[in-house]
Amino acid sequence: MNDKLRAVYWELDQLHLLDQRLLPNKHQIMVLKTATQVAQAIKDMVVRGAPAIGITAAYGVVLAAKAAYKNDPNNSVAIIQSDIETLAKARPTAVNLVWALQRMQAKITSNSIAILLEEAQAIQQEDIDANHQMGDLGAAVLPENCRVLTHCNAGALATGGYGTALGVIRSAYAAGKISQVYADETRPWLQGTRLTAWELLQDNIPVTLLADSAAANLMKQQRIDWIIVGADRITANGDVANKIGTYSLAVLARQHNIKFMVVAPTSTIDMNLTSGDQIIIEQRPSEEILTKNNLKGAKAWNPSFDVTPANLVDVIVTEKGVIKPNAISSFRKN
């Protein structure tokens, strides 16, 4: 399978991001030089997907260190810490963001640019390796001639490379186990339309796009065997936060006896939260919904994520193995 697509990469001592707001119509790379620019890019969804956000933030710390050591070496540690706090606030739901920043923070010394860059690159490579591992593990769970539905984008664009949910789909398709892939549009940002469908086509994997509201009818016609999604945060009891609309699919899957798989690295597991009720759900600007319809005076409720209870999830696939949600506590992070 093609594994060359990268949404985040470090080149010529600068951070490069593929602007996902413009895909698939325009392939534009943003070059970022400061931690403040990185935080804004995360907030504006130039980059999105929990693993990719964490990787991007890690490189943001490298940029923070470069500026601090150059401009005010005597106060460099305090300056870098301030930039880390700014990065941490960019998108509160994705636990990988804080996880990556904690790893980077542990590497800060009086002059540690090379060490920090090495750590950021290690975080990205570890994510790519984990995605390939999850791809193989998840593919092994699926039956032959499997028909799958995915939501949002949990592919190479949302990770260091290869993908979580799409990594499973890629590996299973390469093994001849998937006969049909459906992708929800994923409103209001249309990540399924603009990103997932486009990404699958880059690998010559046939994909059928459908409106989010059509998924129930597709299930009723018995045309789906598994739903495969990623995650932005998994709590200690196995509850899963993911793109808004995931919970709806899980409820529908249970009604129609369809299996539900969540694919995420162990860095997405937050053992500090006992249940999904404690997850902070990011509220996106109302304008994302209202301006598209030119509505004036109306209000909008625009959560970016929802929480799927553990009892609606059949399996969680991590790089360490395939488990039931109630066994998540055995996968404590290093």
Buried (B, 14 or more C-beta within 10 A) or exposed (E): BEBEBBBBBBEEEBBBBBBBBEBBEEEEEBEBEBBBBBBBBBEEBBBBBBBBBBBBBBBBBBBBBBBBBEEEEEEBBEBBBBBBEBBBEBBBBBBBBBBBBEBBBEBBEEEBBEBBBEBBBEBBEBBBBBBBBBBBBBBBBBEEEBBBBBBBBBBBBBBBBBBBBBBBBBBBBBBEBBEBBBBBBBBBBBBBBBBBBBBBEBBEBEBEBBEBEEBBEBBEEEBBBBBBBBBBBBBBBBBBBBBBBBBBBBBBBBEBEBBBBBBBBBBBBBBEBEBBEBBEBBEBEBEBBBEEEEEEEEEBEBEBBBBBBBEBBBBBBBBBBBBEBEEBEEBEEE
